[in-house]
Amino acid sequence: MIQEARNDSTGLAMIELVFIACISGTRADCREHSLIYTEMTPMVCMHGAQPALARWVETHPNWRIARWSCQPLRRERSI
């Protein structure tokens, strides 16, 4: 069974913004990264993901984001 970190009384959960970043110009060198947020809903993560990813790319200029998703923090995950 996959467990989620969730506070059922508020509906807030630990949310993970999982993304695949690739070296610009190649798909051969891609890596999974994640940013973890506490006390957030998936919808808030979806709204804040693009600015957060833009900040990440600013500090990693040779990388581009290939795909991303917001999901409850789990022991196992898929994108």
Backbone as a printed PyTorch tensor [residue, N CA C, xyz], in Angstrom:
tensor([[[  0.8440,  -1.1790,   0.0000],
         [  0.0000,   0.0000,   0.0000],
         [  0.8900,   1.2440,   0.0000]],

        [[  0.5370,   2.2170,  -0.8130],
         [  1.2800,   3.4770,  -0.8580],
         [  0.6530,   4.4190,   0.1610]],

        [[  1.4920,   5.0360,   0.9760],
         [  1.0020,   5.9390,   2.0050],
         [  1.2380,   7.3820,   1.5970]],

        [[  0.2810,   8.2370,   1.9430],
         [  0.3970,   9.6560,   1.6890],
         [  0.5570,  10.3810,   3.0160]],

        [[  1.3290,  11.4790,   3.0090],
         [  1.4380,  12.3350,   4.1810],
         [  0.3080,  13.3510,   4.0780]],

        [[ -0.7230,  13.2090,   4.9200],
         [ -1.9060,  14.0530,   4.7870],
         [ -2.4620,  14.4290,   6.1480]],

        [[ -2.9360,  15.6660,   6.2480],
         [ -3.6340,  16.1300,   7.4290],
         [ -5.1110,  16.1580,   7.0760]],

        [[ -5.8670,  15.1260,   7.4610],
         [ -7.2640,  15.0070,   7.0540],
         [ -8.1610,  16.0820,   7.6460]],

        [[ -7.7840,  16.6840,   8.7550],
         [ -8.6490,  17.6900,   9.3610],
         [ -8.6720,  18.9830,   8.5480]],

        [[ -7.6150,  19.2950,   7.8120],
         [ -7.5680,  20.5400,   7.0360],
         [ -7.6160,  20.2990,   5.5340]],

        [[ -7.3980,  19.0730,   5.0890],
         [ -7.3390,  18.7910,   3.6660],
         [ -5.9940,  19.1130,   3.0520]],

        [[ -5.0600,  19.5910,   3.8700],
         [ -3.7340,  19.9290,   3.3750],
         [ -2.8350,  18.7090,   3.4460]],

        [[ -1.8650,  18.6570,   2.5720],
         [ -0.9710,  17.5070,   2.5230],
         [  0.4410,  17.9760,   2.2230]],

        [[  1.3710,  17.0830,   2.4070],
         [  2.7150,  17.3340,   1.9090],
         [  2.6610,  17.0230,   0.4170]],

        [[  3.0150,  18.0090,  -0.3880],
         [  2.9170,  17.9020,  -1.8420],
         [  4.3110,  17.9220,  -2.4350]],

        [[  4.5020,  17.0940,  -3.4340],
         [  5.7820,  17.0280,  -4.1300],
         [  5.6010,  17.4960,  -5.5660]],

        [[  6.3720,  18.4840,  -5.9400],
         [  6.4340,  18.9330,  -7.3280],
         [  7.5700,  18.1430,  -7.9640]],

        [[  7.2050,  17.1250,  -8.7380],
         [  8.1800,  16.2320,  -9.3710],
         [  8.3690,  16.6990, -10.8030]],

        [[  9.6300,  16.8320, -11.2290],
         [  9.8710,  17.2730, -12.5990],
         [ 11.0790,  16.5850, -13.2010]],

        [[ 11.0340,  16.4650, -14.5100],
         [ 12.1380,  15.9060, -15.2880],
         [ 12.8310,  17.0830, -15.9590]],

        [[ 14.1280,  17.2130, -15.7160],
         [ 14.9250,  18.2750, -16.3330],
         [ 15.9770,  17.6230, -17.2240]],

        [[ 16.1720,  18.2250, -18.4020],
         [ 17.1350,  17.6950, -19.3710],
         [ 18.1440,  18.7890, -19.7140]],

        [[ 19.3750,  18.3670, -19.9790],
         [ 20.3690,  19.3020, -20.4810],
         [ 19.8200,  19.8780, -21.7860]],

        [[ 19.8950,  21.1840, -21.9390],
         [ 19.3700,  21.8280, -23.1460],
         [ 19.9770,  21.2040, -24.4000]],

        [[ 19.1300,  20.9240, -25.3710],
         [ 19.5840,  20.3930, -26.6560],
         [ 19.6900,  18.8820, -26.7230]],

        [[ 19.4270,  18.1770, -25.6200],
         [ 19.5150,  16.7190, -25.6620],
         [ 18.4470,  16.0930, -24.7820]],

        [[ 17.9280,  14.9710, -25.1910],
         [ 17.0040,  14.2030, -24.3450],
         [ 17.7340,  13.0220, -23.7020]],

        [[ 18.9910,  12.8580, -24.0590],
         [ 19.7490,  11.7260, -23.5360],
         [ 20.1430,  11.9120, -22.0830]],

        [[ 20.2760,  13.1460, -21.6410],
         [ 20.6990,  13.4050, -20.2650],
         [ 19.5850,  14.1210, -19.5140]],

        [[ 18.6340,  13.3440, -19.0110],
         [ 17.5050,  13.8680, -18.2420],
         [ 17.5400,  13.2740, -16.8440]],

        [[ 17.1080,  14.0700, -15.8810],
         [ 17.1170,  13.6200, -14.4870],
         [ 15.8340,  14.0350, -13.7940]],

        [[ 15.4070,  13.2150, -12.8440],
         [ 14.2350,  13.5400, -12.0460],
         [ 14.6640,  14.3780, -10.8480]],

        [[ 13.8980,  15.4080, -10.5640],
         [ 14.1100,  16.2770,  -9.4090],
         [ 12.7660,  16.4700,  -8.7270]],

        [[ 12.7770,  16.9830,  -7.5140],
         [ 11.5110,  17.3070,  -6.8670],
         [ 11.7070,  18.4310,  -5.8580]],

        [[ 10.6270,  19.1440,  -5.6490],
         [ 10.5320,  20.1610,  -4.6070],
         [  9.3850,  19.7190,  -3.7140]],

        [[  9.5830,  19.7560,  -2.4130],
         [  8.5720,  19.2790,  -1.4740],
         [  8.0100,  20.4660,  -0.7040]],

        [[  6.6900,  20.5080,  -0.6200],
         [  5.9890,  21.5710,   0.0830],
         [  5.1440,  20.9650,   1.1900]],

        [[  5.0350,  21.6570,   2.3030],
         [  4.1960,  21.1900,   3.4060],
         [  2.9210,  22.0200,   3.4450]],

        [[  1.8750,  21.4220,   3.9370],
         [  0.5840,  22.0820,   4.1220],
         [  0.1190,  22.8110,   2.8700]],

        [[ -0.0380,  22.0650,   1.8080],
         [ -0.4550,  22.6240,   0.5270],
         [ -1.4450,  21.6600,  -0.1250]],

        [[ -2.3220,  22.2060,  -0.9240],
         [ -3.2300,  21.3640,  -1.7020],
         [ -2.6200,  21.1550,  -3.0880]],

        [[ -3.0060,  20.1000,  -3.7670],
         [ -2.4980,  19.8970,  -5.1300],
         [ -2.8300,  21.0610,  -6.0670]],

        [[ -3.9970,  21.6870,  -5.8960],
         [ -4.3830,  22.8040,  -6.7580],
         [ -3.4500,  23.9970,  -6.5460]],

        [[ -3.0910,  24.2890,  -5.3250],
         [ -2.1600,  25.3880,  -5.0510],
         [ -0.7990,  25.0720,  -5.6660]],

        [[ -0.3800,  23.8260,  -5.5900],
         [  0.8800,  23.4180,  -6.2160],
         [  0.8210,  23.6420,  -7.7240]],

        [[ -0.2850,  23.2550,  -8.3510],
         [ -0.4290,  23.4240,  -9.7980],
         [ -0.3230,  24.8960, -10.1930]],

        [[ -0.9230,  25.7710,  -9.3820],
         [ -0.8790,  27.2040,  -9.6840],
         [  0.5140,  27.7870,  -9.4650]],

        [[  1.2480,  27.2610,  -8.5080],
         [  2.5660,  27.8080,  -8.1970],
         [  3.7210,  27.1000,  -8.8720]],

        [[  3.4490,  26.0340,  -9.6050],
         [  4.5240,  25.2210, -10.1840],
         [  5.3430,  25.9750, -11.2260]],

        [[  4.6910,  26.6600, -12.1420],
         [  5.4430,  27.3260, -13.2070],
         [  6.4050,  28.3840, -12.6660]],

        [[  5.9960,  29.2620, -11.7400],
         [  6.9680,  30.2000, -11.1820],
         [  8.1010,  29.5000, -10.4210]],

        [[  7.7720,  28.4230,  -9.6960],
         [  8.8100,  27.6780,  -8.9650],
         [  9.7990,  27.0380,  -9.9290]],

        [[  9.2930,  26.4760, -11.0100],
         [ 10.1710,  25.8570, -12.0020],
         [ 10.9910,  26.9100, -12.7460]],

        [[ 10.4060,  28.0700, -12.9890],
         [ 11.1590,  29.1600, -13.6270],
         [ 12.3240,  29.5940, -12.7440]],

        [[ 12.0900,  29.6700, -11.4270],
         [ 13.1900,  30.0160, -10.5000],
         [ 14.2720,  28.9400, -10.5370]],

        [[ 13.8640,  27.6660, -10.6140],
         [ 14.8400,  26.5720, -10.6580],
         [ 15.6810,  26.6880, -11.9260]],

        [[ 15.0360,  26.9550, -13.0610],
         [ 15.7450,  27.0670, -14.3360],
         [ 16.7090,  28.2640, -14.3150]],

        [[ 16.3310,  29.3430, -13.6400],
         [ 17.2300,  30.5010, -13.5260],
         [ 18.5430,  30.1240, -12.8570]],

        [[ 18.4880,  29.2140, -11.9030],
         [ 19.7070,  28.7990, -11.1990],
         [ 20.3790,  27.5960, -11.8590]],

        [[ 19.7390,  27.0450, -12.8780],
         [ 20.2810,  25.9140, -13.6360],
         [ 20.1150,  26.2250, -15.1250]],

        [[ 20.8380,  27.2150, -15.6530],
         [ 20.5820,  27.7300, -16.9960],
         [ 20.8170,  26.7510, -18.1490]],

        [[ 21.5620,  25.7070, -17.9550],
         [ 21.8070,  24.7490, -19.0390],
         [ 20.7590,  23.6490, -19.1020]],

        [[ 19.7470,  23.7270, -18.2320],
         [ 18.7160,  22.7060, -18.1530],
         [ 17.3840,  23.2640, -18.6210]],

        [[ 16.5190,  22.3660, -19.0980],
         [ 15.1470,  22.7380, -19.4300],
         [ 14.2150,  21.7080, -18.7930]],

        [[ 13.0220,  22.1340, -18.4810],
         [ 12.0320,  21.2460, -17.8710],
         [ 11.3000,  20.5000, -18.9790]],

        [[ 11.3440,  19.1670, -18.9220],
         [ 10.6740,  18.3430, -19.9360],
         [  9.2190,  18.0710, -19.5530]],

        [[  8.9650,  17.8060, -18.2790],
         [  7.6000,  17.5900, -17.7920],
         [  7.5970,  17.6900, -16.2770]],

        [[  6.4110,  17.8730, -15.7250],
         [  6.2810,  18.0080, -14.2750],
         [  4.8820,  17.5960, -13.8320]],

        [[  4.7570,  17.3270, -12.5320],
         [  3.4500,  17.0370, -11.9450],
         [  3.4890,  17.3620, -10.4590]],

        [[  2.3280,  17.6760,  -9.9150],
         [  2.1540,  17.8720,  -8.4800],
         [  1.4050,  16.6590,  -7.9520]],

        [[  1.8840,  16.1020,  -6.8630],
         [  1.2360,  14.9240,  -6.3080],
         [  1.5010,  14.8520,  -4.8180]],

        [[  0.6280,  14.1560,  -4.0940],
         [  0.8850,  13.9680,  -2.6700],
         [  2.2240,  13.2670,  -2.4840]],

        [[  2.9340,  13.6560,  -1.4500],
         [  4.2230,  13.0250,  -1.1490],
         [  3.9710,  11.5610,  -0.8260]],

        [[  4.6510,  10.6900,  -1.5430],
         [  4.4850,   9.2460,  -1.3780],
         [  5.8430,   8.5800,  -1.3120]],

        [[  5.8350,   7.3880,  -0.8060],
         [  7.0820,   6.6060,  -0.8040],
         [  7.4630,   6.2130,  -2.2210]],

        [[  6.4590,   5.8840,  -3.0290],
         [  6.6790,   5.5300,  -4.4320],
         [  5.9580,   6.5640,  -5.2690]],

        [[  6.5190,   6.9070,  -6.4280],
         [  5.8770,   7.9020,  -7.2680],
         [  6.1330,   7.6120,  -8.7250]],

        [[  5.2970,   8.1840,  -9.5500],
         [  5.5140,   8.1250, -10.9960],
         [  5.0770,   9.4470, -11.5810]],

        [[  5.6930,   9.8260, -12.6700],
         [  5.3990,  11.1200, -13.2770],
         [  4.6340,  10.9310, -14.5680]]])
